[in-house]
Amino acid sequence: MTIEIDRSFSTDLQTLVVAGRARLDASHAVERLWALDHRLWKDNPTDITNRLGWLAIVEYMKDRAGELQSFATSAKKRGIQDVVLLGMGGSSLGPEVFRTTFGSSRGFPRVWVLDSTVPGWVQQVTQAIDPARSLFILASKSGGTIEVMSLFSHFWEYVHRTPGHQGGSQFVAITDPGTGLEKLAAEHQFWRIFTNPPDIGGRYSVLSYFGLVPAALMGVDVARLLTRAATMSKACRIQSSLEQNPGADLGATMASLAQAGRDKMTLIASPQIAAFGLWVEQLLAESTGKEGTGLIPVAHEPIVAPAAYGSDRLFIYLRLKGDQNRPLDLQVAKLARQGHPVLTLSLKDRYDVAGEFFRWEVATALAGHLLGIHPFDQPNVQESKNNTARVLETLQSTGRLPKQATSTAVQAASQLKQQCRPGAYVAILAYTTPSSKVEQGIRMLRKALVSHHHVTTTAGYGPRYLHSTGQLHKGGPKSGIFLQLVDRMTPDLGIPGKPFTFRTLAQAQAAGDIQALQAHEQQAIVLPLGKNPIATIQALTKSLSPRTPARRPAKSRRTRKK
């Protein structure tokens, strides 16, 4: 198999990549990775030796591909129309890539990925499904994720209020052995419990049950996915010529350029595989964003004029053969002509995403070695969770959420202008319900920041980002500027059995994250979106854009009557 890579780098940058590969070679990094040698990263094996199961997961799941196919066929025969996956971070973003890349095959149920506590988003999915003909997947490695458990309470009650429901047989669990979720699933007589190998971290779990159960249910050929992943796995074992090892080459490229100041990994992807960038975001951010360093992943950022970008970027173009690539090809060619480093990774069809999952996992692990960090823990993620719990305790004891400083659109624009500087990135953290108008508003906001203020931008929906880029925000480079957009979240939605609602939970998560950012002396701005979220985002964007002087109207020339 030939794995196509095209590189448009200056001689200086190519020299850095060669040096990075030489460092991996000198430390026998590939050999030690496959030997599961924890000392490749840290002397202490904590959260390393018990997180390397992803290296063997492809062969493990190959033996279970038939089981998954039979399960999907059974769901189809039962007349399941919708599958709703309740998960966060690594448990949701892999399935989201499969959902948007493949869609559901004819006769297979629609799949919804719900990774939010914002009530409007929960209600949107609730109203779109027939509860009596739906299957709900609870996906949680730890088995106790507050978002997943809250969503379960909501849908469990919703299903049981519906005539003709089938109770626990409409629910499925994917979790580690011995978790609270495994126990809950048994007590509630779930249809199936998929017990995942426990030595795989959430963000490395896409090729395990966490990613492949939802993929099978939508009619994706799981065996074919695993064959592509196995081919990439074999290529990533190459030790002698690391430029021929796709994972080692990518890892050396990213780490070497990041250490030279190009730490903004800007992903550009063909339309059909655009969601792959969301998965890469959580993999890179949570794995490398610690100890004051990290690879800053940038997904779904609008491409602007090449002159607007600084010298802190590496552009990585995932190009799917046969997709509508012409506009992207032209834009990427312009970037290369202007001297920006561009790495193009070619996929021959959609099933190659499975190989890309594996390539990026190897690359991230080896980049972690070069950066000198531990890529399998997430030391700062718990901070926001603890803060959320404290905020909820305050609510229960006082009856209200703690006050925090907020800004108007004009004030937020002024603060952003003051804080934007070369090498910085603005992280837009949106606690709102997605819609085409919201997406377009955030897109234009990002475009204004890149074009006029020459900073990098990232964007994520809360609380989803807490389980992906949240680690980078607190533990990574001190170059982030954080803009939290919070809508009113009305109407609200109760959580059965809980003393708080979805709105309260989401607001507590937003407040808890701001507290965590401030504890790390990060610059954070909170902008309430008010009654008209779109108008507020547009007002912010307008305030960030340079004012165009009004043109004087041309004098009309009158023809003199003779």
C-alpha positions in Angstrom: 0.0 0.0 0.0 1.3 3.5 -0.9 0.2 6.1 1.6 0.2 9.4 -0.3 1.8 12.4 1.4 2.7 15.7 -0.3 4.8 18.3 1.5 5.2 22.0 0.5 7.9 23.2 3.0 10.8 25.6 2.8 14.2 24.1 3.1 14.6 25.3 6.7 11.3 23.7 7.8 12.1 20.4 6.0 15.5 20.4 7.8 13.6 20.6 11.1 11.4 17.6 10.1 14.4 15.6 9.2 16.0 16.4 12.6 12.7 15.4 14.3 12.7 12.0 12.6 16.4 11.6 13.6 15.5 12.2 17.2 12.8 9.6 17.1 15.2 7.2 15.4 18.0 7.9 18.0 15.6 7.1 20.9 14.2 4.0 19.1 10.8 5.6 19.6 8.8 3.4 17.2 10.3 0.2 18.6 9.6 1.2 22.2 6.1 2.4 21.4 5.1 -1.0 20.0 6.9 -2.7 23.0 4.6 -0.7 25.3 7.7 0.9 27.0 6.2 3.7 29.3 9.7 5.2 29.7 9.4 6.6 26.2 7.4 9.4 27.9 7.9 9.3 31.7 9.7 7.2 34.2 6.5 6.8 36.2 4.2 4.4 34.5 1.0 6.0 35.9 -1.7 6.3 33.3 0.7 5.0 30.5 0.9 1.3 30.8 -2.8 1.0 31.3 -3.6 3.3 28.3 -1.7 1.6 25.4 -4.4 -1.0 24.4 -5.3 1.1 21.3 -2.1 -0.3 19.7 -3.7 -3.8 19.6 -7.4 -2.8 19.3 -7.6 -3.3 15.5 -6.9 -7.1 15.7 -9.1 -7.4 18.8 -12.1 -5.8 17.0 -11.5 -7.7 13.8 -12.6 -10.8 15.7 -15.8 -9.0 16.8 -16.8 -7.5 13.4 -19.3 -10.3 12.8 -20.8 -9.7 16.2 -21.3 -6.0 15.5 -22.9 -6.8 12.1 -25.4 -9.2 13.7 -26.2 -6.7 16.4 -26.9 -4.0 13.7 -29.1 -6.4 11.7 -31.1 -7.2 14.9 -31.7 -3.5 15.5 -32.9 -3.1 11.9 -35.3 -6.1 12.2 -36.7 -4.6 15.4 -37.8 -1.5 13.5 -35.4 0.9 15.2 -35.7 4.2 13.4 -33.3 6.4 15.4 -30.2 5.8 17.4 -29.3 8.5 20.0 -25.7 8.3 21.3 -25.3 9.9 24.7 -21.5 10.5 25.2 -18.9 13.2 25.7 -15.4 13.8 24.2 -13.8 10.7 22.8 -17.0 8.7 23.3 -18.9 11.1 20.9 -16.6 12.7 18.5 -15.5 9.4 16.8 -19.2 8.5 16.2 -19.8 12.0 14.9 -17.1 11.5 12.2 -18.8 8.3 11.1 -22.2 9.9 11.2 -21.2 12.9 9.0 -18.8 11.0 6.7 -21.0 8.0 5.9 -24.5 8.8 7.0 -27.0 5.9 7.4 -27.2 3.3 4.7 -30.6 2.5 3.2 -32.9 0.8 5.8 -30.6 1.6 8.7 -31.6 4.0 11.5 -30.6 7.6 11.7 -27.9 8.3 14.3 -27.9 11.4 16.5 -24.9 12.3 18.6 -26.0 14.2 21.7 -23.0 15.6 23.7 -24.6 18.7 25.3 -26.5 19.7 28.4 -27.9 22.9 26.8 -31.6 22.4 27.0 -32.4 23.6 23.5 -30.1 21.0 22.0 -31.5 18.2 24.2 -35.1 19.3 23.3 -34.1 19.4 19.6 -33.2 15.7 19.6 -36.1 14.7 21.8 -38.6 16.2 19.4 -37.0 14.7 16.3 -37.3 11.1 17.4 -40.1 8.5 17.9 -39.3 7.4 21.5 -40.9 4.0 21.1 -38.8 3.2 18.0 -35.5 4.6 19.2 -32.3 3.0 20.6 -30.2 5.0 23.2 -26.5 4.3 23.6 -24.9 5.4 26.8 -21.2 5.7 26.1 -18.9 6.4 29.0 -15.5 4.9 29.9 -15.7 6.0 33.5 -19.4 5.1 33.7 -20.3 8.1 35.7 -20.1 11.1 33.4 -22.6 13.7 34.7 -23.8 14.7 31.2 -24.4 11.1 30.2 -26.2 10.2 33.4 -28.4 13.4 33.2 -29.3 12.6 29.6 -30.1 9.0 30.5 -32.5 10.2 33.2 -34.3 12.4 30.7 -34.6 9.8 28.0 -35.4 6.9 30.3 -38.5 8.8 31.6 -39.4 10.0 28.1 -39.4 6.5 26.8 -41.4 5.1 29.7 -44.1 7.8 29.2 -44.6 6.6 25.6 -47.2 3.9 24.8 -45.7 0.8 23.2 -42.2 1.3 24.6 -39.9 -1.7 25.3 -38.2 -0.3 28.5 -34.6 -1.3 29.1 -34.3 -3.2 25.8 -34.2 0.2 24.1 -31.0 1.1 25.8 -27.4 -0.1 25.2 -24.2 0.7 27.3 -20.6 0.9 26.2 -18.3 1.2 29.1 -15.3 -0.3 31.0 -15.7 -3.4 33.1 -16.9 -2.8 36.7 -18.2 0.7 36.2 -21.3 2.2 37.7 -22.8 2.3 34.2 -22.2 -1.5 33.8 -24.1 -2.0 37.0 -26.9 0.4 36.1 -27.3 -1.3 32.7 -27.7 -4.7 34.3 -30.2 -3.4 36.9 -32.3 -1.7 34.2 -32.1 -4.7 31.9 -30.5 -3.0 28.9 -30.6 -4.8 25.6 -26.8 -5.0 25.4 -23.7 -4.1 27.4 -20.5 -3.8 25.4 -17.6 -4.0 27.8 -14.6 -2.2 26.2 -11.0 -3.2 26.9 -10.1 -1.1 29.9 -6.5 -0.2 28.8 -7.7 2.4 26.2 -8.2 6.1 27.0 -11.4 7.8 25.7 -9.7 9.8 23.0 -8.0 6.7 21.6 -11.1 4.6 21.6 -12.6 5.3 18.1 -11.6 1.9 16.7 -13.0 0.1 19.7 -16.7 -0.6 20.7 -17.1 3.2 21.4 -16.8 4.1 17.7 -17.7 0.9 15.9 -21.0 0.1 17.6 -22.6 3.3 16.3 -20.9 2.8 13.0 -22.4 -0.7 12.6 -25.8 0.6 13.5 -25.8 3.1 10.7 -24.8 0.4 8.2 -21.1 1.1 7.8 -19.0 -1.9 6.9 -17.0 -2.4 10.1 -14.8 -5.1 8.7 -13.7 -2.9 5.9 -12.9 -0.1 8.3 -10.7 -2.4 10.3 -8.9 -3.6 7.2 -7.9 -0.1 6.4 -6.9 0.6 10.0 -4.8 -2.7 9.9 -3.0 -1.5 6.8 -2.1 1.8 8.5 -1.1 0.0 11.7 1.4 -2.2 9.7 2.9 0.9 8.0 3.3 2.6 11.4 5.5 -0.2 12.6 8.3 0.7 10.1 11.5 1.4 12.1 14.3 1.8 9.6 13.2 4.7 7.4 10.9 6.8 9.4 9.9 9.0 6.4 8.1 5.8 5.3 6.3 5.5 8.6 3.1 7.6 8.3 2.6 8.0 12.0 6.2 8.8 12.9 6.6 11.2 10.0 3.4 13.1 11.0 4.4 13.1 14.7 8.0 14.4 13.9 6.6 17.1 11.6 4.1 18.4 14.1 6.4 18.4 17.1 9.4 19.8 15.3 7.5 22.7 13.8 5.7 23.4 17.1 9.0 23.7 18.9 10.1 26.2 16.2 7.0 28.3 16.9 4.5 26.8 14.5 2.2 25.2 17.1 -1.1 26.0 15.4 -2.0 22.7 13.6 -4.6 24.1 11.1 -6.7 21.3 9.6 -8.3 21.7 6.2 -10.5 18.8 5.1 -12.6 17.8 2.1 -16.3 18.4 2.7 -17.4 14.8 3.3 -14.7 14.3 6.0 -14.9 17.8 7.5 -15.9 16.4 11.0 -12.5 14.6 11.2 -11.1 17.9 12.4 -13.3 17.8 15.5 -11.9 14.4 16.4 -8.3 15.5 15.8 -9.0 18.6 18.1 -9.7 16.4 21.1 -6.9 14.0 20.4 -4.2 16.6 20.0 -5.5 19.1 22.6 -6.1 16.6 25.4 -3.0 14.6 24.7 -0.4 17.3 24.3 -1.8 20.4 26.0 0.0 20.2 29.3 3.1 21.4 31.1 2.9 24.7 29.3 3.3 23.2 25.9 1.1 21.6 23.3 -0.1 21.3 19.7 -3.0 23.7 19.2 -5.5 22.1 16.8 -7.6 24.4 14.6 -10.6 22.9 12.9 -13.3 24.5 10.7 -11.6 27.9 10.6 -12.6 29.8 7.4 -9.7 30.1 5.0 -8.7 33.8 4.4 -6.0 35.6 2.3 -2.6 34.0 2.9 -1.1 37.4 4.0 -3.4 37.4 7.1 -1.6 34.4 8.7 1.4 34.7 10.9 4.4 32.4 11.1 2.8 30.2 13.8 0.9 27.9 11.4 1.2 24.4 9.9 -1.5 23.7 7.5 -2.6 20.0 7.1 -4.9 19.2 4.2 -6.9 16.0 4.4 -7.9 15.5 0.8 -10.6 12.9 -0.1 -10.3 11.7 -3.7 -13.5 12.4 -5.7 -14.9 15.0 -3.3 -15.7 18.6 -4.2 -12.1 19.6 -3.7 -11.5 22.3 -6.3 -12.2 25.4 -4.1 -10.0 23.9 -1.3 -7.3 22.9 -3.8 -7.1 26.5 -5.1 -6.9 28.0 -1.6 -4.3 25.5 -0.4 -2.2 26.2 -3.5 -2.3 29.9 -2.7 -1.1 29.2 0.9 1.8 27.1 -0.5 2.8 29.8 -3.0 2.9 32.4 -0.2 5.4 30.2 1.7 3.1 28.7 4.3 4.0 25.0 5.2 1.3 22.7 3.8 1.2 18.9 4.4 -1.4 17.1 2.2 -2.6 13.6 3.3 -4.6 11.9 0.6 -7.5 9.5 1.2 -8.7 7.3 -1.7 -12.2 6.9 -0.3 -14.2 7.4 2.9 -13.1 4.1 4.5 -9.6 5.5 4.7 -10.7 7.6 7.7 -10.1 4.5 9.7 -6.5 4.5 8.7 -6.3 8.2 9.5 -7.6 7.6 13.0 -4.7 5.2 13.6 -2.1 7.4 11.9 -3.0 10.4 14.1 -3.0 8.3 17.3 0.5 7.1 16.6 1.6 10.6 15.5 0.2 12.1 18.7 1.9 9.6 20.9 5.3 10.1 19.2 4.9 13.9 19.2 4.3 13.6 22.9 7.7 11.9 23.2 9.4 14.8 21.3 7.6 17.4 23.3 8.6 15.7 26.6 5.0 15.3 27.9 2.7 12.5 29.0 0.1 12.1 26.2 -2.3 9.7 28.0 -3.4 11.7 31.1 -5.5 14.9 31.4 -4.5 16.5 34.7 -6.5 19.7 34.3 -9.8 18.3 33.1 -11.0 17.5 36.6 -10.7 21.1 37.7 -13.7 22.3 35.7 -15.7 19.2 36.9 -14.8 20.1 40.5 -15.8 23.7 40.0 -19.1 22.7 38.4 -19.9 20.6 41.5 -19.1 23.5 43.8 -21.3 25.9 41.7 -24.2 23.4 41.9 -23.7 23.1 45.7 -23.8 26.9 45.9 -27.0 26.9 44.0 -28.6 24.3 46.2 -27.6 26.2 49.4 -28.3 29.8 48.3 -30.9 29.3 45.5 -28.8 31.1 42.9 -25.7 30.8 40.8 -22.6 32.8 41.8 -22.2 36.1 40.0 -19.5 36.6 37.5 -18.3 39.6 35.4 -19.8 39.8 31.9 -19.3 42.1 29.0 -21.5 43.6 26.2 -20.6 43.0 22.6 -18.8 46.4 22.3 -16.9 45.8 25.5 -15.9 42.3 24.5 -14.7 43.6 21.1 -12.6 46.2 22.9 -11.1 43.6 25.2 -10.3 41.3 22.3 -8.6 44.1 20.4 -6.4 44.9 23.4 -5.5 41.2 24.0 -4.9 40.0 20.4 -1.2 39.7 19.7 1.1 37.7 17.4 1.1 34.0 18.3 -2.2 34.2 20.2 -5.3 32.2 19.6 -8.9 33.1 20.4 -11.0 30.2 21.7 -14.7 30.7 21.1 -16.7 28.7 23.7 -20.4 28.6 22.8 -23.0 27.5 25.2 -25.9 27.6 22.8 -28.0 25.4 20.6 -26.4 24.8 17.1 -28.2 26.1 14.1 -27.1 27.1 10.6 -27.4 30.8 11.6 -25.3 30.3 14.8 -22.7 28.4 12.8 -22.6 31.2 10.2 -22.4 33.9 12.9 -19.4 32.1 14.6 -17.8 31.6 11.2 -17.9 35.3 10.3 -16.6 36.1 13.8 -13.7 33.9 13.3 -13.1 35.3 9.9 -13.0 38.8 11.3 -10.5 37.8 14.0 -8.1 36.1 11.6 -8.4 38.7 8.7 -8.2 41.9 10.8 -6.4 40.9 14.0 -4.1 38.1 12.6 -4.8 35.6 15.4 -5.7 32.0 15.2 -9.2 30.9 16.2 -10.8 27.8 17.6 -14.5 27.2 18.3 -16.3 24.6 20.4 -19.7 24.1 21.8 -20.0 23.8 25.6 -19.9 21.6 27.5 -18.5 19.3 24.7 -15.2 21.2 24.6 -14.6 20.5 28.3 -13.9 16.9 27.3 -11.7 17.8 24.4 -9.9 21.1 24.2 -10.5 22.0 27.8 -7.2 20.3 28.9 -5.2 22.5 26.4 -6.9 25.7 27.6 -5.6 25.2 31.2 -2.4 23.2 30.7 -1.1 24.3 27.3 0.8 27.4 26.2 -0.3 30.7 27.7 -1.3 32.1 24.4 -5.1 31.6 24.6 -7.8 34.3 24.8 -11.1 32.8 25.8 -14.5 34.1 24.7 -17.5 32.4 26.3 -20.8 33.0 24.5 -23.7 32.0 26.7 -27.3 32.2 25.6 -30.4 32.3 28.0 -31.2 28.7 27.5 -34.9 29.1 27.5 -37.2 27.2 27.7 -35.5 25.1 30.3 -35.8 21.3 30.7 -35.9 19.4 34.0 -33.7 16.4 34.8 -35.7 13.7 36.5 -34.4 12.9 40.0 -32.0 15.9 40.1 -32.4 19.1 42.1 -31.2 21.1 39.1 -32.3 21.5 35.5 -30.3 21.2 32.2 -30.1 25.0 32.0 -28.6 25.2 35.5 -26.2 22.3 34.8 -25.0 24.0 31.6 -24.6 27.4 33.3 -22.7 25.7 36.2 -20.4 24.1 33.7 -19.8 27.4 32.0 -19.1 29.2 35.3 -16.9 26.4 36.6 -14.8 26.5 33.4 -14.3 30.3 33.7 -13.2 29.8 37.3 -10.6 27.2 36.2 -9.3 29.5 33.4 -8.9 32.4 35.8 -7.1 30.1 38.3 -4.6 29.6 35.6 -4.4 33.3 34.9 -5.9 32.9 31.5 -7.7 35.8 29.8 -11.4 35.1 29.7 -14.4 37.1 28.5 -18.0 36.2 29.1 -20.6 37.6 26.7 -24.3 36.8 27.4 -26.1 36.4 24.1 -29.4 37.9 25.3 -32.7 37.7 23.5 -31.2 37.6 20.1 -28.0 35.5 20.0 -27.4 36.0 16.3 -27.6 39.8 16.6 -25.2 39.8 19.5 -22.6 37.7 17.6 -23.0 40.0 14.6 -22.6 43.1 16.7 -19.4 41.7 18.2 -18.1 40.8 14.7 -19.0 44.3 13.4 -17.1 45.9 16.3 -14.0 43.9 15.5 -14.0 44.8 11.8 -12.3 48.0 10.7 -14.7 50.8 9.8 -15.0 51.7 6.2 -15.1 55.5 5.6 -18.5 56.4 4.1 -18.2 57.5 0.5 -19.4 60.9 -0.5 -22.3 60.7 -2.9 -21.2 61.6 -6.4 -22.4 64.9 -7.7 -25.1 64.5 -10.3 -24.4 66.3 -13.6 -27.3 68.1 -14.9 -27.7 68.8 -18.6 -28.5 72.4 -19.3 -31.5 72.8 -21.4 -30.7 74.6 -24.6 
